[in-house]
Amino acid sequence: MLPLLTSILALVLILAGTAASVLGILGYYRLPDVFTRLHATGMVGTFGVTLLVGATVFAAGVAWPKAILLAVLILIAGPCTSHALASAAYRIRLPLHRSARFPHRDDLEQDTTTPPNQS
């Protein structure tokens, strides 16, 4: 009974990880600019890989401590990498997508019309 349960759990995790990875690929092709594409691929890809690491624990018998360490490192490195890429894309002034529904808002843009607060 136990090998059947672990096989079913591994299959569910494989399907969930694959579905998350496919959603990341669809987001990459459907979204308009580099910043939204990074959000789709970074977040969904991170969770997709983490779910697949969990599946290898049940399917291949990988040790739990190694898998937990790898999952934690992936969950830390994935968002940091996406942030670094988005910051670099902003600094080289890649264009932001402008939508008719949402007004343009750039929180990182320097306001040069008002002097800085002198305290």
MOPAC internal coordinates of N, CA, C and O (Angstrom, degrees):
PM7 1SCF
backbone

  N    0.0000 0     0.00 0     0.00 0    0    0    0
  C    1.4590 1     0.00 0     0.00 0    1    0    0
  C    1.5268 1   111.04 1     0.00 0    2    1    0
  O    1.2310 1   120.27 1   140.80 1    3    2    1
  N    1.3340 1   117.10 1   -39.20 1    3    2    1
  C    1.4632 1   120.86 1  -177.66 1    5    3    2
  C    1.5248 1   112.77 1   -65.68 1    6    5    3
  O    1.2310 1   118.35 1   136.96 1    7    6    5
  N    1.3508 1   120.75 1   -43.04 1    7    6    5
  C    1.4690 1   118.72 1   177.61 1    9    7    6
  C    1.5333 1   112.44 1   -63.78 1   10    9    7
  O    1.2310 1   120.22 1   147.32 1   11   10    9
  N    1.3230 1   117.19 1   -32.68 1   11   10    9
  C    1.4565 1   119.51 1   177.55 1   13   11   10
  C    1.5244 1   110.76 1   -66.84 1   14   13   11
  O    1.2310 1   120.41 1   139.15 1   15   14   13
  N    1.3318 1   116.82 1   -40.85 1   15   14   13
  C    1.4589 1   121.10 1   179.72 1   17   15   14
  C    1.5295 1   111.28 1   -65.38 1   18   17   15
  O    1.2310 1   120.16 1   137.54 1   19   18   17
  N    1.3254 1   117.29 1   -42.46 1   19   18   17
  C    1.4667 1   119.80 1   178.69 1   21   19   18
  C    1.5275 1   111.18 1   -67.76 1   22   21   19
  O    1.2310 1   120.05 1   144.65 1   23   22   21
  N    1.3142 1   117.52 1   -35.35 1   23   22   21
  C    1.4672 1   120.17 1   177.40 1   25   23   22
  C    1.5234 1   111.15 1   -66.53 1   26   25   23
  O    1.2310 1   120.33 1   139.42 1   27   26   25
  N    1.3200 1   116.97 1   -40.58 1   27   26   25
  C    1.4690 1   120.43 1   177.85 1   29   27   26
  C    1.5157 1   110.52 1   -66.17 1   30   29   27
  O    1.2310 1   120.19 1   137.13 1   31   30   29
  N    1.3262 1   117.24 1   -42.87 1   31   30   29
  C    1.4619 1   120.72 1   178.60 1   33   31   30
  C    1.5272 1   111.38 1   -64.08 1   34   33   31
  O    1.2310 1   120.13 1   139.62 1   35   34   33
  N    1.3306 1   117.35 1   -40.38 1   35   34   33
  C    1.4634 1   121.01 1   176.93 1   37   35   34
  C    1.5273 1   110.46 1   -63.80 1   38   37   35
  O    1.2310 1   120.04 1   138.83 1   39   38   37
  N    1.3291 1   117.52 1   -41.17 1   39   38   37
  C    1.4549 1   121.31 1   179.16 1   41   39   38
  C    1.5268 1   111.35 1   -63.97 1   42   41   39
  O    1.2310 1   120.31 1   137.95 1   43   42   41
  N    1.3288 1   117.00 1   -42.05 1   43   42   41
  C    1.4671 1   120.78 1   178.44 1   45   43   42
  C    1.5274 1   110.67 1   -63.46 1   46   45   43
  O    1.2310 1   120.20 1   137.10 1   47   46   45
  N    1.3276 1   117.23 1   -42.90 1   47   46   45
  C    1.4647 1   120.39 1   178.52 1   49   47   46
  C    1.5268 1   112.07 1   -66.94 1   50   49   47
  O    1.2310 1   120.03 1   143.03 1   51   50   49
  N    1.3209 1   117.54 1   -36.97 1   51   50   49
  C    1.4602 1   120.84 1   176.85 1   53   51   50
  C    1.5181 1   110.35 1   -64.49 1   54   53   51
  O    1.2310 1   120.33 1   135.26 1   55   54   53
  N    1.3274 1   116.97 1   -44.74 1   55   54   53
  C    1.4617 1   119.76 1   179.01 1   57   55   54
  C    1.5237 1   111.75 1   -64.68 1   58   57   55
  O    1.2310 1   120.07 1   139.46 1   59   58   57
  N    1.3299 1   117.46 1   -40.54 1   59   58   57
  C    1.4717 1   120.57 1   179.22 1   61   59   58
  C    1.5279 1   110.72 1   -67.42 1   62   61   59
  O    1.2310 1   119.93 1   137.72 1   63   62   61
  N    1.3275 1   117.74 1   -42.28 1   63   62   61
  C    1.4585 1   120.89 1   178.35 1   65   63   62
  C    1.5165 1   112.55 1   -65.68 1   66   65   63
  O    1.2310 1   120.57 1   140.86 1   67   66   65
  N    1.3224 1   116.51 1   -39.14 1   67   66   65
  C    1.4570 1   120.25 1   177.59 1   69   67   66
  C    1.5225 1   110.93 1   -68.06 1   70   69   67
  O    1.2310 1   120.28 1   139.27 1   71   70   69
  N    1.3257 1   117.07 1   -40.73 1   71   70   69
  C    1.4630 1   120.44 1   177.84 1   73   71   70
  C    1.5291 1   110.87 1   -63.21 1   74   73   71
  O    1.2310 1   120.03 1   139.14 1   75   74   73
  N    1.3100 1   117.56 1   -40.86 1   75   74   73
  C    1.4607 1   120.83 1   177.98 1   77   75   74
  C    1.5275 1   110.92 1   -64.68 1   78   77   75
  O    1.2310 1   120.19 1   140.15 1   79   78   77
  N    1.3091 1   117.23 1   -39.85 1   79   78   77
  C    1.4647 1   120.49 1   178.72 1   81   79   78
  C    1.5310 1   111.22 1   -67.18 1   82   81   79
  O    1.2310 1   120.22 1   140.78 1   83   82   81
  N    1.3183 1   117.18 1   -39.22 1   83   82   81
  C    1.4666 1   120.67 1   177.46 1   85   83   82
  C    1.5248 1   110.32 1   -64.83 1   86   85   83
  O    1.2310 1   119.80 1   140.74 1   87   86   85
  N    1.3296 1   117.99 1   -39.26 1   87   86   85
  C    1.4588 1   120.81 1   176.75 1   89   87   86
  C    1.5295 1   111.03 1   -62.43 1   90   89   87
  O    1.2310 1   120.36 1   142.56 1   91   90   89
  N    1.3228 1   116.92 1   -37.44 1   91   90   89
  C    1.4588 1   120.12 1   176.59 1   93   91   90
  C    1.5215 1   111.77 1   -64.52 1   94   93   91
  O    1.2310 1   119.98 1   140.55 1   95   94   93
  N    1.3131 1   117.65 1   -39.45 1   95   94   93
  C    1.4627 1   121.44 1   178.02 1   97   95   94
  C    1.5229 1   110.63 1   -67.05 1   98   97   95
  O    1.2310 1   120.17 1   137.12 1   99   98   97
  N    1.3350 1   117.28 1   -42.88 1   99   98   97
  C    1.4629 1   120.33 1   176.74 1  101   99   98
  C    1.5235 1   111.50 1   -62.41 1  102  101   99
  O    1.2310 1   120.24 1   139.67 1  103  102  101
  N    1.3213 1   117.14 1   -40.33 1  103  102  101
  C    1.4557 1   120.73 1   176.74 1  105  103  102
  C    1.5135 1   111.92 1   -63.22 1  106  105  103
  O    1.2310 1   120.29 1   143.58 1  107  106  105
  N    1.3141 1   117.06 1   -36.42 1  107  106  105
  C    1.4604 1   120.92 1   178.87 1  109  107  106
  C    1.5303 1   110.84 1   -63.07 1  110  109  107
  O    1.2310 1   120.36 1   138.79 1  111  110  109
  N    1.3173 1   116.91 1   -41.21 1  111  110  109
  C    1.4558 1   119.65 1  -178.24 1  113  111  110
  C    1.5257 1   113.41 1   -82.23 1  114  113  111
  O    1.2310 1   119.68 1   151.34 1  115  114  113
  N    1.3243 1   118.22 1   -28.66 1  115  114  113
  C    1.4628 1   120.41 1  -175.12 1  117  115  114
  C    1.5213 1   114.65 1   -89.25 1  118  117  115
  O    1.2310 1   119.46 1   150.30 1  119  118  117
  N    1.3062 1   118.63 1   -29.70 1  119  118  117
  C    1.4643 1   120.73 1  -172.91 1  121  119  118
  C    1.5300 1   110.88 1   -81.12 1  122  121  119
  O    1.2310 1   120.08 1   -28.35 1  123  122  121
  N    1.3473 1   117.45 1   151.65 1  123  122  121
  C    1.4619 1   120.69 1  -166.30 1  125  123  122
  C    1.5278 1   117.52 1   -81.74 1  126  125  123
  O    1.2310 1   119.31 1   146.37 1  127  126  125
  N    1.3264 1   118.92 1   -33.63 1  127  126  125
  C    1.4638 1   117.93 1  -174.37 1  129  127  126
  C    1.5217 1   110.70 1  -131.15 1  130  129  127
  O    1.2310 1   121.39 1    -5.11 1  131  130  129
  N    1.3395 1   114.95 1   174.89 1  131  130  129
  C    1.4586 1   120.83 1  -173.60 1  133  131  130
  C    1.5277 1   112.02 1   -64.43 1  134  133  131
  O    1.2310 1   119.94 1   148.24 1  135  134  133
  N    1.3216 1   117.71 1   -31.76 1  135  134  133
  C    1.4569 1   120.41 1  -175.59 1  137  135  134
  C    1.5319 1   111.64 1   -72.07 1  138  137  135
  O    1.2310 1   120.06 1   136.43 1  139  138  137
  N    1.3186 1   117.48 1   -43.57 1  139  138  137
  C    1.4599 1   119.60 1   177.35 1  141  139  138
  C    1.5262 1   111.32 1   -72.29 1  142  141  139
  O    1.2310 1   120.44 1   148.45 1  143  142  141
  N    1.3121 1   116.76 1   -31.55 1  143  142  141
  C    1.4676 1   119.49 1   176.21 1  145  143  142
  C    1.5258 1   110.91 1   -66.74 1  146  145  143
  O    1.2310 1   120.58 1   140.72 1  147  146  145
  N    1.3234 1   116.49 1   -39.28 1  147  146  145
  C    1.4684 1   119.68 1   177.24 1  149  147  146
  C    1.5154 1   110.93 1   -63.42 1  150  149  147
  O    1.2310 1   120.38 1   143.45 1  151  150  149
  N    1.3252 1   116.88 1   -36.55 1  151  150  149
  C    1.4635 1   120.02 1   178.46 1  153  151  150
  C    1.5279 1   110.11 1   -63.60 1  154  153  151
  O    1.2310 1   120.65 1   134.11 1  155  154  153
  N    1.3153 1   116.36 1   -45.89 1  155  154  153
  C    1.4628 1   120.20 1  -178.23 1  157  155  154
  C    1.5214 1   111.85 1   -65.75 1  158  157  155
  O    1.2310 1   120.47 1   129.90 1  159  158  157
  N    1.3089 1   116.70 1   -50.10 1  159  158  157
  C    1.4580 1   119.28 1  -176.04 1  161  159  158
  C    1.5225 1   112.17 1   -73.22 1  162  161  159
  O    1.2310 1   120.50 1   143.60 1  163  162  161
  N    1.3308 1   116.64 1   -36.40 1  163  162  161
  C    1.4641 1   119.29 1  -178.38 1  165  163  162
  C    1.5114 1   113.03 1   -68.97 1  166  165  163
  O    1.2310 1   120.55 1   128.17 1  167  166  165
  N    1.3151 1   116.55 1   -51.83 1  167  166  165
  C    1.4552 1   119.56 1  -176.03 1  169  167  166
  C    1.5276 1   112.07 1   -71.08 1  170  169  167
  O    1.2310 1   120.83 1   130.43 1  171  170  169
  N    1.3073 1   116.03 1   -49.57 1  171  170  169
  C    1.4580 1   119.14 1  -176.53 1  173  171  170
  C    1.5269 1   110.83 1   -70.02 1  174  173  171
  O    1.2310 1   120.73 1   142.33 1  175  174  173
  N    1.3220 1   116.21 1   -37.67 1  175  174  173
  C    1.4596 1   119.01 1   177.81 1  177  175  174
  C    1.5122 1   112.78 1   -65.16 1  178  177  175
  O    1.2310 1   120.56 1   142.10 1  179  178  177
  N    1.3171 1   116.53 1   -37.90 1  179  178  177
  C    1.4612 1   120.71 1   178.87 1  181  179  178
  C    1.5266 1   110.58 1   -63.06 1  182  181  179
  O    1.2310 1   120.81 1   132.49 1  183  182  181
  N    1.3074 1   116.06 1   -47.51 1  183  182  181
  C    1.4657 1   118.22 1  -179.78 1  185  183  182
  C    1.5219 1   111.95 1   -71.72 1  186  185  183
  O    1.2310 1   120.14 1   148.77 1  187  186  185
  N    1.3273 1   117.34 1   -31.23 1  187  186  185
  C    1.4635 1   119.89 1   176.51 1  189  187  186
  C    1.5185 1   111.66 1   -63.78 1  190  189  187
  O    1.2310 1   120.54 1   134.72 1  191  190  189
  N    1.3289 1   116.57 1   -45.28 1  191  190  189
  C    1.4675 1   120.20 1   179.14 1  193  191  190
  C    1.5256 1   110.58 1   -67.19 1  194  193  191
  O    1.2310 1   119.95 1   141.69 1  195  194  193
  N    1.3236 1   117.70 1   -38.31 1  195  194  193
  C    1.4640 1   120.40 1   179.09 1  197  195  194
  C    1.5295 1   110.80 1   -64.04 1  198  197  195
  O    1.2310 1   120.35 1   139.81 1  199  198  197
  N    1.3172 1   116.93 1   -40.19 1  199  198  197
  C    1.4676 1   119.26 1   176.77 1  201  199  198
  C    1.5254 1   111.50 1   -65.94 1  202  201  199
  O    1.2310 1   120.12 1   143.03 1  203  202  201
  N    1.3259 1   117.37 1   -36.97 1  203  202  201
  C    1.4658 1   119.89 1   177.95 1  205  203  202
  C    1.5268 1   111.70 1   -69.63 1  206  205  203
  O    1.2310 1   120.16 1   147.30 1  207  206  205
  N    1.3246 1   117.30 1   -32.70 1  207  206  205
  C    1.4716 1   119.86 1   173.89 1  209  207  206
  C    1.5254 1   109.46 1   -64.69 1  210  209  207
  O    1.2310 1   120.52 1   138.39 1  211  210  209
  N    1.3291 1   116.62 1   -41.61 1  211  210  209
  C    1.4588 1   119.91 1   176.07 1  213  211  210
  C    1.5170 1   112.30 1   -61.85 1  214  213  211
  O    1.2310 1   120.51 1   144.90 1  215  214  213
  N    1.3251 1   116.64 1   -35.10 1  215  214  213
  C    1.4686 1   120.03 1   178.47 1  217  215  214
  C    1.5219 1   111.46 1   -68.15 1  218  217  215
  O    1.2310 1   120.35 1   145.76 1  219  218  217
  N    1.3358 1   116.93 1   -34.24 1  219  218  217
  C    1.4663 1   118.37 1   179.56 1  221  219  218
  C    1.5282 1   111.54 1   -68.41 1  222  221  219
  O    1.2310 1   120.25 1   153.04 1  223  222  221
  N    1.3063 1   117.13 1   -26.96 1  223  222  221
  C    1.4710 1   119.50 1   176.97 1  225  223  222
  C    1.5196 1   109.81 1   -62.85 1  226  225  223
  O    1.2310 1   120.89 1   136.43 1  227  226  225
  N    1.3164 1   115.91 1   -43.57 1  227  226  225
  C    1.4636 1   119.29 1  -177.91 1  229  227  226
  C    1.5235 1   112.65 1   -81.82 1  230  229  227
  O    1.2310 1   119.54 1   144.49 1  231  230  229
  N    1.3236 1   118.49 1   -35.51 1  231  230  229
  C    1.4554 1   120.73 1  -175.77 1  233  231  230
  C    1.5269 1   112.85 1   -81.56 1  234  233  231
  O    1.2310 1   119.90 1   137.17 1  235  234  233
  N    1.3261 1   117.79 1   -42.83 1  235  234  233
  C    1.4579 1   120.65 1  -173.85 1  237  235  234
  C    1.5223 1   113.26 1  -106.73 1  238  237  235
  O    1.2310 1   120.02 1   174.37 1  239  238  237
  N    1.3138 1   117.57 1    -5.63 1  239  238  237
  C    1.4512 1   120.21 1   177.93 1  241  239  238
  C    1.5179 1   113.79 1    75.84 1  242  241  239
  O    1.2310 1   119.99 1  -148.38 1  243  242  241
  N    1.3174 1   117.62 1    31.62 1  243  242  241
  C    1.4573 1   121.30 1   176.35 1  245  243  242
  C    1.5260 1   108.42 1   -67.55 1  246  245  243
  O    1.2310 1   120.56 1   -33.82 1  247  246  245
  N    1.3217 1   116.53 1   146.18 1  247  246  245
  C    1.4626 1   120.82 1  -177.93 1  249  247  246
  C    1.5274 1   110.66 1   -65.45 1  250  249  247
  O    1.2310 1   120.98 1   -40.78 1  251  250  249
  N    1.3333 1   115.73 1   139.22 1  251  250  249
  C    1.4632 1   121.84 1  -179.37 1  253  251  250
  C    1.5276 1   113.91 1   -58.55 1  254  253  251
  O    1.2310 1   119.04 1   134.12 1  255  254  253
  N    1.3240 1   119.43 1   -45.88 1  255  254  253
  C    1.4749 1   117.73 1  -177.99 1  257  255  254
  C    1.5262 1   113.24 1   -61.03 1  258  257  255
  O    1.2310 1   120.26 1   140.44 1  259  258  257
  N    1.3269 1   117.12 1   -39.56 1  259  258  257
  C    1.4594 1   119.96 1   178.31 1  261  259  258
  C    1.5228 1   111.10 1   -65.15 1  262  261  259
  O    1.2310 1   120.47 1   138.09 1  263  262  261
  N    1.3205 1   116.72 1   -41.91 1  263  262  261
  C    1.4556 1   120.50 1  -179.15 1  265  263  262
  C    1.5243 1   111.55 1   -67.75 1  266  265  263
  O    1.2310 1   120.15 1   141.03 1  267  266  265
  N    1.3184 1   117.32 1   -38.97 1  267  266  265
  C    1.4683 1   120.42 1   178.49 1  269  267  266
  C    1.5256 1   109.94 1   -66.75 1  270  269  267
  O    1.2310 1   120.12 1   137.82 1  271  270  269
  N    1.3254 1   117.37 1   -42.18 1  271  270  269
  C    1.4583 1   120.64 1   177.76 1  273  271  270
  C    1.5279 1   110.85 1   -62.28 1  274  273  271
  O    1.2310 1   120.23 1   135.61 1  275  274  273
  N    1.3182 1   117.16 1   -44.39 1  275  274  273
  C    1.4557 1   120.93 1   178.83 1  277  275  274
  C    1.5286 1   111.07 1   -63.64 1  278  277  275
  O    1.2310 1   119.81 1   137.60 1  279  278  277
  N    1.3284 1   117.97 1   -42.40 1  279  278  277
  C    1.4675 1   121.32 1   178.97 1  281  279  278
  C    1.5263 1   111.09 1   -63.93 1  282  281  279
  O    1.2310 1   119.99 1   138.94 1  283  282  281
  N    1.3259 1   117.62 1   -41.06 1  283  282  281
  C    1.4668 1   120.65 1   178.40 1  285  283  282
  C    1.5258 1   110.37 1   -64.46 1  286  285  283
  O    1.2310 1   120.32 1   136.63 1  287  286  285
  N    1.3230 1   116.99 1   -43.37 1  287  286  285
  C    1.4638 1   120.01 1   178.77 1  289  287  286
  C    1.5331 1   111.67 1   -63.60 1  290  289  287
  O    1.2310 1   120.24 1   141.43 1  291  290  289
  N    1.3227 1   117.15 1   -38.57 1  291  290  289
  C    1.4678 1   120.79 1   177.38 1  293  291  290
  C    1.5207 1   110.05 1   -66.27 1  294  293  291
  O    1.2310 1   120.06 1   137.00 1  295  294  293
  N    1.3350 1   117.48 1   -43.00 1  295  294  293
  C    1.4603 1   120.87 1  -179.17 1  297  295  294
  C    1.5255 1   112.23 1   -68.05 1  298  297  295
  O    1.2310 1   119.79 1   154.83 1  299  298  297
  N    1.3185 1   118.00 1   -25.17 1  299  298  297
  C    1.4651 1   120.77 1   176.20 1  301  299  298
  C    1.5312 1   110.44 1   -84.50 1  302  301  299
  O    1.2310 1   119.99 1   134.93 1  303  302  301
  N    1.3264 1   117.62 1   -45.07 1  303  302  301
  C    1.4616 1   121.20 1  -173.82 1  305  303  302
  C    1.5260 1   113.15 1   -74.37 1  306  305  303
  O    1.2310 1   119.54 1   147.60 1  307  306  305
  N    1.3172 1   118.49 1   -32.40 1  307  306  305
  C    1.4612 1   121.16 1  -177.21 1  309  307  306
  C    1.5191 1   113.34 1   -60.99 1  310  309  307
  O    1.2310 1   119.08 1   123.69 1  311  310  309
  N    1.3298 1   119.36 1   -56.31 1  311  310  309
  C    1.4670 1   119.44 1   178.41 1  313  311  310
  C    1.5278 1   113.28 1   -64.39 1  314  313  311
  O    1.2310 1   119.92 1   145.73 1  315  314  313
  N    1.3302 1   117.76 1   -34.27 1  315  314  313
  C    1.4738 1   119.98 1   177.99 1  317  315  314
  C    1.5236 1   110.72 1   -64.64 1  318  317  315
  O    1.2310 1   120.16 1   139.20 1  319  318  317
  N    1.3117 1   117.30 1   -40.80 1  319  318  317
  C    1.4545 1   121.57 1   178.18 1  321  319  318
  C    1.5192 1   111.15 1   -65.34 1  322  321  319
  O    1.2310 1   120.34 1   135.67 1  323  322  321
  N    1.3357 1   116.96 1   -44.33 1  323  322  321
  C    1.4672 1   120.21 1   178.29 1  325  323  322
  C    1.5231 1   111.21 1   -61.84 1  326  325  323
  O    1.2310 1   120.65 1   139.12 1  327  326  325
  N    1.3198 1   116.36 1   -40.88 1  327  326  325
  C    1.4606 1   119.86 1   178.83 1  329  327  326
  C    1.5257 1   111.06 1   -64.58 1  330  329  327
  O    1.2310 1   119.88 1   137.71 1  331  330  329
  N    1.3168 1   117.83 1   -42.29 1  331  330  329
  C    1.4584 1   120.89 1   179.64 1  333  331  330
  C    1.5310 1   111.23 1   -64.47 1  334  333  331
  O    1.2310 1   120.26 1   139.69 1  335  334  333
  N    1.3214 1   117.12 1   -40.31 1  335  334  333
  C    1.4638 1   120.22 1   177.92 1  337  335  334
  C    1.5249 1   111.61 1   -67.26 1  338  337  335
  O    1.2310 1   120.02 1   139.31 1  339  338  337
  N    1.3325 1   117.56 1   -40.69 1  339  338  337
  C    1.4630 1   120.73 1   178.59 1  341  339  338
  C    1.5215 1   110.68 1   -66.51 1  342  341  339
  O    1.2310 1   120.11 1   140.75 1  343  342  341
  N    1.3158 1   117.40 1   -39.25 1  343  342  341
  C    1.4590 1   120.80 1   178.00 1  345  343  342
  C    1.5255 1   110.95 1   -64.28 1  346  345  343
  O    1.2310 1   120.27 1   138.51 1  347  346  345
  N    1.3110 1   117.08 1   -41.49 1  347  346  345
  C    1.4661 1   120.44 1   177.67 1  349  347  346
  C    1.5246 1   110.92 1   -66.41 1  350  349  347
  O    1.2310 1   120.21 1   140.78 1  351  350  349
  N    1.3352 1   117.21 1   -39.22 1  351  350  349
  C    1.4657 1   120.30 1   178.31 1  353  351  350
  C    1.5185 1   111.11 1   -65.27 1  354  353  351
  O    1.2310 1   120.17 1   143.32 1  355  354  353
  N    1.3253 1   117.27 1   -36.68 1  355  354  353
  C    1.4635 1   120.31 1   178.20 1  357  355  354
  C    1.5239 1   110.90 1   -69.32 1  358  357  355
  O    1.2310 1   120.54 1   140.14 1  359  358  357
  N    1.3192 1   116.57 1   -39.86 1  359  358  357
  C    1.4638 1   119.99 1  -177.97 1  361  359  358
  C    1.5226 1   113.06 1   -68.30 1  362  361  359
  O    1.2310 1   120.07 1   149.72 1  363  362  361
  N    1.3235 1   117.47 1   -30.28 1  363  362  361
  C    1.4681 1   118.53 1   176.07 1  365  363  362
  C    1.5278 1   110.87 1   -90.10 1  366  365  363
  O    1.2310 1   121.05 1  -169.87 1  367  366  365
  N    1.3197 1   115.60 1    10.13 1  367  366  365
  C    1.4672 1   124.29 1   172.67 1  369  367  366
  C    1.5208 1   113.88 1    60.94 1  370  369  367
  O    1.2310 1   120.36 1  -133.63 1  371  370  369
  N    1.3358 1   116.92 1    46.37 1  371  370  369
  C    1.4574 1   119.55 1   170.31 1  373  371  370
  C    1.5191 1   108.05 1   -67.41 1  374  373  371
  O    1.2310 1   119.81 1   -38.76 1  375  374  373
  N    1.3116 1   117.97 1   141.24 1  375  374  373
  C    1.4617 1   119.33 1  -173.18 1  377  375  374
  C    1.5293 1   112.94 1   -69.89 1  378  377  375
  O    1.2310 1   121.71 1   -37.28 1  379  378  377
  N    1.3312 1   114.32 1   142.72 1  379  378  377
  C    1.4562 1   121.81 1   173.06 1  381  379  378
  C    1.5197 1   109.04 1   -86.47 1  382  381  379
  O    1.2310 1   120.54 1   -33.94 1  383  382  381
  N    1.3224 1   116.57 1   146.06 1  383  382  381
  C    1.4594 1   120.32 1   176.31 1  385  383  382
  C    1.5210 1   109.20 1   -75.02 1  386  385  383
  O    1.2310 1   120.28 1   -48.38 1  387  386  385
  N    1.2946 1   117.07 1   131.62 1  387  386  385
  C    1.4540 1   121.67 1   178.24 1  389  387  386
  C    1.5244 1   108.53 1  -105.94 1  390  389  387
  O    1.2310 1   121.16 1   -54.20 1  391  390  389
  N    1.3085 1   115.38 1   125.80 1  391  390  389
  C    1.4549 1   121.70 1  -178.06 1  393  391  390
  C    1.5209 1   109.82 1  -106.70 1  394  393  391
  O    1.2310 1   120.74 1   -30.94 1  395  394  393
  N    1.3081 1   116.19 1   149.06 1  395  394  393
  C    1.4644 1   120.25 1   177.44 1  397  395  394
  C    1.5289 1   111.07 1   -72.58 1  398  397  395
  O    1.2310 1   120.49 1   152.11 1  399  398  397
  N    1.3190 1   116.67 1   -27.89 1  399  398  397
  C    1.4615 1   120.06 1  -178.86 1  401  399  398
  C    1.5060 1   113.43 1   -78.57 1  402  401  399
  O    1.2310 1   120.22 1   148.34 1  403  402  401
  N    1.3199 1   117.18 1   -31.66 1  403  402  401
  C    1.4538 1   120.99 1  -175.41 1  405  403  402
  C    1.5230 1   109.61 1  -117.04 1  406  405  403
  O    1.2310 1   119.74 1   -51.54 1  407  406  405
  N    1.3134 1   118.10 1   128.46 1  407  406  405
  C    1.4674 1   119.16 1   178.95 1  409  407  406
  C    1.5251 1   110.72 1   -68.29 1  410  409  407
  O    1.2310 1   121.35 1   -24.37 1  411  410  409
  N    1.3168 1   115.03 1   155.63 1  411  410  409
  C    1.4631 1   120.53 1   179.59 1  413  411  410
  C    1.5260 1   109.59 1   -68.31 1  414  413  411
  O    1.2310 1   120.66 1   -50.86 1  415  414  413
  N    1.3026 1   116.35 1   129.14 1  415  414  413
  C    1.4571 1   121.27 1   178.66 1  417  415  414
  C    1.5212 1   107.54 1  -140.36 1  418  417  415
  O    1.2310 1   121.04 1   -55.49 1  419  418  417
  N    1.3047 1   115.63 1   124.51 1  419  418  417
  C    1.4549 1   121.03 1  -179.88 1  421  419  418
  C    1.5233 1   107.93 1  -129.17 1  422  421  419
  O    1.2310 1   120.48 1   -80.79 1  423  422  421
  N    1.3103 1   116.69 1    99.21 1  423  422  421
  C    1.4579 1   121.27 1  -177.05 1  425  423  422
  C    1.5246 1   112.94 1   -72.58 1  426  425  423
  O    1.2310 1   119.85 1   162.11 1  427  426  425
  N    1.3059 1   117.90 1   -17.89 1  427  426  425
  C    1.4612 1   120.78 1  -177.79 1  429  427  426
  C    1.5215 1   113.23 1   -91.98 1  430  429  427
  O    1.2310 1   120.70 1   168.68 1  431  430  429
  N    1.3181 1   116.26 1   -11.32 1  431  430  429
  C    1.4547 1   120.16 1  -178.31 1  433  431  430
  C    1.5276 1   110.31 1   -68.82 1  434  433  431
  O    1.2310 1   120.51 1   -45.54 1  435  434  433
  N    1.3159 1   116.63 1   134.46 1  435  434  433
  C    1.4641 1   121.98 1   179.50 1  437  435  434
  C    1.5234 1   109.55 1   -75.10 1  438  437  435
  O    1.2310 1   120.50 1   -47.31 1  439  438  437
  N    1.3120 1   116.65 1   132.69 1  439  438  437
  C    1.4557 1   121.02 1   174.99 1  441  439  438
  C    1.5253 1   107.64 1   -89.51 1  442  441  439
  O    1.2310 1   120.59 1   -71.05 1  443  442  441
  N    1.3141 1   116.47 1   108.95 1  443  442  441
  C    1.4628 1   120.26 1  -176.06 1  445  443  442
  C    1.5192 1   112.65 1   -93.11 1  446  445  443
  O    1.2310 1   120.02 1   177.50 1  447  446  445
  N    1.3407 1   117.58 1    -2.50 1  447  446  445
  C    1.4693 1   119.16 1  -177.72 1  449  447  446
  C    1.5170 1   112.31 1   -81.96 1  450  449  447
  O    1.2310 1   119.55 1   153.49 1  451  450  449
  N    1.3166 1   118.47 1   -26.51 1  451  450  449
  C    1.4730 1   120.25 1  -178.65 1  453  451  450
  C    1.5182 1   108.66 1  -111.86 1  454  453  451
  O    1.2310 1   120.12 1   -39.09 1  455  454  453
  N    1.3095 1   117.38 1   140.91 1  455  454  453
  C    1.4750 1   119.59 1   178.78 1  457  455  454
  C    1.5208 1   110.24 1   -71.30 1  458  457  455
  O    1.2310 1   120.01 1   -26.46 1  459  458  457
  N    1.3286 1   117.59 1   153.54 1  459  458  457
  C    1.4622 1   120.32 1   177.71 1  461  459  458
  C    1.5234 1   111.16 1   -64.58 1  462  461  459
  O    1.2310 1   121.12 1   -24.90 1  463  462  461
  N    1.3129 1   115.45 1   155.10 1  463  462  461
  C    1.4762 1   121.66 1  -179.22 1  465  463  462
  C    1.5224 1   108.85 1   -65.58 1  466  465  463
  O    1.2310 1   120.42 1   -56.34 1  467  466  465
  N    1.3110 1   116.81 1   123.66 1  467  466  465
  C    1.4646 1   122.37 1  -179.42 1  469  467  466
  C    1.5163 1   108.98 1   -99.72 1  470  469  467
  O    1.2310 1   120.11 1   -80.68 1  471  470  469
  N    1.3005 1   117.39 1    99.32 1  471  470  469
  C    1.4671 1   120.26 1   179.32 1  473  471  470
  C    1.5051 1   110.79 1  -111.71 1  474  473  471
  O    1.2310 1   120.10 1   180.00 1  475  474  473

